[in-house]
Amino acid sequence: MSSPLRAMPVAADSLSARLLVLTVAFVMLSEVLIFVPSVAFFRVNYLEKMVESAHLASLTLISSPDYMISEALKEELLAAIGARAIAFKSPNTRSLILSEAMPPKVDARFDLEERSPLTLMADALATLMMPDGRIIEVSGPIAQNPNASIEVLMDETPLRASMLGYAWNILQLSVIISLLTATLVYLALQWMMVRPMRQLTASMVAFRREPENASRVVEATRRRDEIGVAERELREMQIGLRQALHQKTHLAALGAAMTKVNHDLRNMLAAAQILSDRLSQSSDPEVTRLVPRLFSSIDRAIDLCTSTLRYGRAVEPEPKASWFPLLGLLHEVEGAAGLPAEGASGWQLDVPADLAVHADREQLFRVFLNLGRNAVEALGEGGRICVEARPVGDMLVIEFADNGPGLPQRARDHLFEPFAGSTRAGGTGLGLSIARELLQAHGGAIELARSDASGTVFRITLPMRKLRRVETAA
């Protein structure tokens, strides 16, 4: 058994900690999924502004006389834009407007009119992963002249630096958003779920330590959700368990007292039995008439003590299985069941002679003897007991049937309950209860198949795998 001090989880293993970590992870995952399209949009926006600036610079050149400006002004315009060369492109012509003296070699070309999302995201990721110093050529349409476009030759390094800065800002913002979201979700779930679950867990731990203490029973709230149902069901279970424990404690105390009483009573009855044996030798007719009744009363009292002590054991011993003929066992039961010598009660067996059972012979004898004695006690003049055994599917079915008056309703209602299912005055009702326990230990069962004015039938079932045929004498 685990220590009560370790029943509650530590902070790192608690549901709250796991919930917080999962919330942060899921928010960060959603931010990552948003990050790539966001960076791609930033890159496109950056390049569009670059194209617009290049267009404005080209207008400056066009507005000058004879399209001529000084080299210093060209360099200043290119430096202000961040471009290495600017070209104007129409459907029929392409002219270089501004350019350095020795334009570098182009490493990659991009057309801003291509708006495929996958293409934009792939280009953005390529920009982030490429080393500095790559030269790219970007072409974009002119708003006032859709048929014309501006081409800009530029160094990608400033674009990459801006994208990395933007990505860093996105990362910081994502962490802040995820922590804020996780905190809000954590607080909400802490109030709605974790706190009630902690109370339920604490109640279960406390109840396990002191199940007899009524103050350890959980207090149910009026919640209508699953936690409210769990609280109410747990409370009902704890109350029922407390009552069962109280009853078990009382029964244990009563059983201990009964064991002592039975022990002393058996000693007294043994002395009474010795005295009755001496009385049986008396020649007094009145004594001779009363001694059989005395013998019967003493035998019933001894049987009551023996049955009570046997039932009071913690558990029945495990079955010691062996193969034996079923018919032979039933013949022994016939001799021990107390059938009248004159044959007033008939014992009929419809059991194959070659049928053997793999079971505990002594325990099965006790089961059959209990049923046989009950049937004998219920029968009157001309009574009959019939025992039939037959395979049904994967089970062996054994039926004990008599033609007695049937069981009263009170007995049927408490048939297999100890001290409650007896059908005769002074009976304990332990026979059928013990029989059921012994059959359950063999994987079988017993039930009342029928009981009416025409008689009573008890049905026993045993697993078919524990059967075999035996050789019989010719």
Disulfide bonds with the S-S distance in Angstrom:
none
